[in-house]
Amino acid sequence: VTSPERATQAMAGSLVFAVVLNAIVGLGQELSAFRDSGSLDFYATLPISRASLILAILARTMVLTLPSVLVVASIGSWWLGTGLSPATALAFPILLVTALALSSLGALIGFKSPSARAANFITQAAYTIVVFVSPAMLPLETLPRPLQIVAHGLPTTYAARALGSLLSPSPDFSLIGREVAVLGLFAAVSLGFVSRHLTIVNLRPQGQR
């Protein structure tokens, strides 16, 4: 790392990748395990929506992730000399909205994979692809032009910008607000997709319908 800006980018990228891991790999594998074990039959009897189930799982995983987020932010700021401010507490809500924005991908993989083993492979592949094309560790301008175009359609791009500014010595709250607004739009579309297109009946294994 050669500059404070790159140091902050690296720390923000580490936090974003932790959320991607939870929203895609963790959520996808857990939902696939629910489906294979028949737990979805139980959830189908409860008066809850599919989006509520996704929110509950993500909330639990994000709470478990909170200690690691605090450790990364604290050690990273000390090691890289970027410093922390009270505004850093806003990082967790930003990460939660990012997880919601990515939840439809994890849910789609978990619900539609033919088996838990297949879900494990697909989620790992999806995580690798998202990490590869996301400008989380490096500025967007340093990526090849085709990847820049793809990156504009990924929530991780906006999360990295928001967190990068938030963790900097002089946060730009207008920029952060714009990026979070885009993340909120992604999250709304993601949860809308889960609610409208992924039904409990369709998600049960063939032998359990």
C-alpha positions in Angstrom: 0.0 0.0 0.0 1.6 3.2 -1.1 -0.9 6.0 -0.1 -3.6 6.6 2.5 -6.2 6.4 -0.2 -5.0 2.9 -1.2 -4.8 1.9 2.4 -8.4 2.9 3.0 -9.5 1.2 -0.2 -7.8 -2.0 1.0 -9.6 -1.9 4.3 -13.0 -1.2 2.8 -12.5 -4.0 0.3 -11.7 -6.5 3.1 -15.0 -5.6 4.8 -17.0 -5.8 1.5 -15.5 -9.3 0.7 -16.6 -10.5 4.2 -20.2 -9.5 3.4 -20.0 -11.1 -0.1 -18.9 -14.3 1.6 -21.9 -14.2 3.9 -24.5 -13.1 1.4 -23.6 -15.5 -1.4 -21.7 -18.5 0.1 -23.2 -18.6 3.6 -26.8 -17.8 2.6 -26.7 -20.1 -0.5 -25.4 -23.0 1.4 -27.7 -22.6 4.4 -30.8 -22.4 2.3 -29.7 -25.4 0.3 -29.3 -27.3 3.5 -32.7 -26.2 4.6 -34.2 -27.5 1.4 -32.4 -30.9 1.5 -33.3 -31.5 5.1 -37.0 -30.7 4.6 -36.9 -27.6 6.9 -38.6 -25.6 4.2 -41.8 -27.7 4.8 -41.8 -26.3 8.4 -41.1 -22.7 7.2 -43.9 -23.1 4.7 -46.4 -23.6 7.6 -45.4 -20.3 9.3 -47.0 -17.0 8.5 -43.7 -15.4 7.2 -42.7 -14.3 3.8 -39.7 -15.6 1.9 -38.1 -12.1 2.2 -38.5 -12.4 6.0 -36.7 -15.7 6.0 -33.8 -14.2 4.0 -33.7 -11.2 6.4 -33.6 -13.4 9.4 -30.7 -15.5 8.1 -28.7 -12.5 7.0 -29.3 -10.7 10.3 -27.9 -13.7 12.2 -24.9 -14.0 10.0 -24.2 -10.3 10.1 -24.3 -10.2 13.9 -21.8 -13.1 13.9 -19.7 -11.1 11.4 -19.7 -8.0 13.5 -16.7 -8.9 15.7 -14.6 -9.6 12.7 -15.7 -6.3 11.1 -14.6 -4.5 14.3 -11.3 -6.3 14.4 -10.5 -5.6 10.7 -11.5 -1.9 11.0 -9.5 -1.5 14.3 -6.4 -3.3 13.3 -6.5 -2.0 9.7 -6.8 1.6 10.8 -4.0 1.2 13.3 -1.7 -0.7 10.9 -2.4 1.5 7.9 -2.6 4.7 9.9 -6.0 5.7 8.6 -7.6 6.4 11.9 -11.2 5.8 13.0 -14.0 8.3 13.8 -17.4 8.0 15.4 -18.9 8.0 11.9 -17.2 4.6 11.4 -20.2 3.0 13.2 -22.2 3.6 10.0 -20.1 0.9 8.3 -22.3 -1.8 9.8 -25.6 -0.6 8.3 -23.9 -0.1 5.0 -22.6 -3.6 5.1 -26.1 -4.9 6.0 -27.7 -3.1 3.0 -24.9 -4.6 0.8 -25.8 -8.1 2.1 -29.4 -7.5 1.3 -28.5 -6.3 -2.2 -26.6 -9.6 -2.8 -29.1 -11.8 -1.1 -31.1 -12.7 -4.2 -28.0 -14.3 -5.8 -27.4 -16.4 -2.6 -31.1 -17.3 -2.4 -31.3 -18.3 -6.0 -28.3 -20.6 -5.7 -29.5 -22.1 -2.4 -33.1 -22.7 -3.5 -32.5 -23.8 -7.1 -29.3 -26.0 -6.8 -30.0 -29.7 -7.2 -28.1 -30.6 -4.1 -26.2 -29.1 -1.2 -22.9 -30.2 -2.8 -23.8 -28.4 -6.0 -24.8 -25.3 -4.0 -21.4 -25.4 -2.3 -19.6 -25.4 -5.7 -21.8 -22.8 -7.3 -21.6 -20.4 -4.3 -17.8 -20.6 -4.2 -17.7 -20.0 -8.0 -20.1 -17.0 -7.7 -18.1 -15.6 -4.9 -14.9 -15.8 -6.9 -16.4 -14.1 -9.9 -17.9 -11.3 -7.9 -14.6 -10.7 -6.1 -12.7 -10.8 -9.4 -14.8 -8.1 -11.1 -15.5 -5.9 -8.1 -13.3 -2.8 -7.7 -13.1 -3.3 -3.9 -9.4 -3.4 -3.4 -8.5 -1.1 -6.3 -10.1 2.0 -7.7 -12.6 1.4 -10.5 -10.5 3.4 -12.9 -7.6 0.9 -12.7 -9.7 -2.0 -14.0 -9.9 -2.9 -17.7 -12.7 -1.1 -19.5 -14.9 -4.3 -19.9 -14.7 -4.9 -16.1 -15.5 -1.3 -15.4 -18.8 -1.7 -17.3 -19.6 -4.9 -15.4 -18.6 -3.4 -12.1 -21.3 -0.7 -12.4 -23.9 -3.4 -12.2 -22.6 -4.8 -8.9 -23.6 -3.6 -5.4 -20.1 -4.2 -4.2 -18.8 -1.3 -6.3 -21.0 1.1 -4.5 -20.4 -0.5 -1.1 -16.6 -0.1 -1.6 -17.0 3.6 -2.5 -19.2 4.3 0.5 -16.9 2.5 2.9 -13.8 3.9 1.4 -15.1 7.4 1.9 -16.4 6.6 5.4 -13.1 5.2 6.6 -11.1 8.0 5.2 -9.9 10.9 7.4 -12.4 13.2 5.8 -15.6 11.3 4.9 -17.7 12.8 2.1 -21.2 12.2 3.4 -22.9 13.4 0.2 -21.0 10.7 -1.7 -21.8 8.1 1.0 -25.5 9.0 0.8 -25.6 8.6 -3.0 -23.8 5.2 -2.9 -26.1 4.0 -0.1 -29.1 5.1 -2.0 -28.0 3.0 -5.0 -27.4 0.1 -2.6 -30.9 0.5 -1.2 -32.3 0.3 -4.7 -30.3 -2.9 -5.3 -31.6 -4.3 -2.0 -35.2 -3.5 -2.8 -35.0 -5.2 -6.2 -33.2 -8.2 -4.6 -35.9 -8.7 -2.0 -38.6 -8.1 -4.5 -37.2 -10.8 -6.7 -37.1 -13.3 -3.8 -40.7 -12.5 -2.8 -42.1 -12.7 -6.3 -40.1 -15.4 -8.0 -38.9 -17.9 -5.4 -41.8 -19.8 -3.8 -41.7 -22.4 -1.1 -43.6 -24.9 -3.2 -41.1 -24.7 -6.0 -38.1 -25.0 -3.7 -38.9 -28.4 -2.1 -36.9 -31.3 -3.5 -38.8 -33.5 -5.9 -39.2 -36.3 -3.4 -40.8 -34.0 -0.8 -43.5 -32.3 -2.8 
